[in-house]
Amino acid sequence: MAQHDGVGHRARLRHRLAINGGEGLLDHELIEYLLAMAIPRRDTKPLAKALLRTFGGIGGLMAADWEAIARVPGMGDTSVAAIKIVQATMLRVLRGAVEEKPVLASWQALLDYLRADMAFLGIERVRVLHLNTRNMLIRDDHMGDGSIDQAAIYTREVIRRAIDLGSASLILVHNHPSGLPEPSRQDIDVTRQIVEAGKRLNIAVHDHIIIAGQGHSSMRAMGLL
């Protein structure tokens, strides 16, 4: 693409963005324009399409770690940083919506935040959300990462952390990189162990949410708690 054609193309993208917001651009055009600001003298459409193809879409691209994105030919530190700063901003906005209200009264905001952060990770991640007596989030604990198909949740560690924080209740969260949110037998067994341990200390477990690319599951909604 000649330089003047590239300038005109970006001007058209900018105009569509100004008129219709993000809805005015296709997925690859959003990434293309973002990269164009980091790599101003280059046709970034092929690179944008390569990124989306490599990571399976915008969600997967935003969730990918720095090193994985940098391995895509044509990506340098500045262009990777552009993608990661968008992800960080998005997560901060979504997390703010969770922190402002009692979690149980803003359930959809919580699911939106967790999906953006965890649905497209390539490994399993375990988190425990600690709530106070008003169901306000007091700590979002990243308990650890596992292999592509499992991450350990240790009852003793979860309960000890809850005691240290003075948590009144918990929400357990982990993701399934397979894309399917259905709980495994191990997921159910470990959750019930934590529920029983919490009961003895008056620490309630509201739910165990499994996040995946194809949606989420709630063990409470499924009648498993």
C-alpha positions, 0 to 999 in steps of 0.5 A: 500500500502506498503511503498516501493510500495508507494515510487515506485508509487510516483517515477513513477508519478514524472517521468511522470510529468518530461517527459510530464508535467501536461499532463502526469498525471490524475486529481487525480494523480496531487492532489495525488502527491501534497498531497504526498509532504504535507503528505509524509508517506501516500497513498494519492490516496484515499484522492485525489479521495475523494477531487475531488469527494466532490468538483466536480473536480479540479476547484471546489477543488481549489475554495473551502474555507479552512474550507470546504476542512479541513472538508474532513476526512484526511485533515489537515492544511498542506495539505489544505495549499498545495492546497490553495498555488497552487490556489494562485499561479495560480491566481497570474499568471493569474491576471498578464496576465490581468494587463500587457495589456489593458483589452479589448485587452487581453479579453481571459486572463481576462476570464481565470482569472475570470473563475479560480477564480469564476466559481466554487464558491458555492455562488454568488460573485460580482466584478467590474473591474475599468479601466483607459482611456487606458483600463488598470486595476486600481482596481479589486473590490470585492463588496460582496458575496451573498447566493447560488443564488444571490448577490446584486449589488447596482448602487449607490455603484458602481458609487460612487466607480468609482468616488472615483477611477477616473475610465473611464470605468467599467466591471461588473462581477458575478458568477452563482453557478448553473453552468448556465451563462445565465443572469437573468431578475434582472441581466439585469435590474441592469446592465442597471441601472448602464449603465444609471447612468454611462453615466451621469458621462462619465463612460462607462460600457463595459460589464457585464460578468457572470461566471459559471461552464458551461461557461460564458456569455457577456451581450454586446455580447448578445446585452443586453447593 
